[in-house]
Amino acid sequence: MSVELLVLVVAVLWGAATGALLPRAAYRFSAPSGEPWRDTCPAGHPLRGWLGPARCARCAHGAVPAGTAPGPDRAGALPDDAGEGPVRVPVTGGYGPGAAGPVLVTALVCAALAAATGTRPELAVWLLLAPAGVLLTVVDLRVRRLPDPLTLPLAGAALALLGVTALVPEHAGEWTTAALGTFALGAGYFALFLINPAGMAFGDVKLALGAGAVLGWYGWPTLMLGTFAGFLLGAVYGGALVVAGRAGRGTAIAFGPFLLGGAFLGVLAGAYAA
């Protein structure tokens, strides 16, 4: 097996493994704007930890929803007040989409990054950041919210990891342009936010910091390409909604997935060209 093929296989396995850990975090972070992060399952049982499948162990064993007085029988049913026998309650324990989607998407993203980057050291950075990007995409699509505990650490981690990578031989980027790209793209999105707050959420501004870092690593042309690709993807999606009659010209959409999609395409192009 060649080194390139081995790297590709490892990237796919990494993506699948990390994708399987995202459903619980996606559920907990998918709280509407202004509300605290979810700390209970739909039945009210406390949730502990952020990584893992979207399942509640107590619900899976037929536990009574929090605040309910009667206890379930062995079949996982509650007594019926009308005296007509037990009422069935769900015992599957699942409270969100399964892991199949995140596993597949994260594995494909990591595979594409490995194919484009090859054995260069910055691939380790892309693989570490990819699961966070998938998680942010899922959360923004669900509730149009980009959590600060994800966006700001993503930008800091990108700069720190790329700084270490710049010290490793055979890398193909520049940390200086990555740092400048962070501020440039963040400033650009902040200006758009000031011009049109209704059309650009401040969470997008924070996410742009991390996107600017990864795009700037491969230089200014890559930064411009990835930025343009994000706006193009968003425009095509918004136009399709208008044509389909599912949105008007003033309808707001979650822009985070398109910002991340543009950054992903830009990094692929920069890696291939490097």
Salt bridges, closest charged atoms under 4 A:
GLU122 OE2 - ARG120 NE 3.10
ASP148 OD1 - LYS206 NZ 2.77
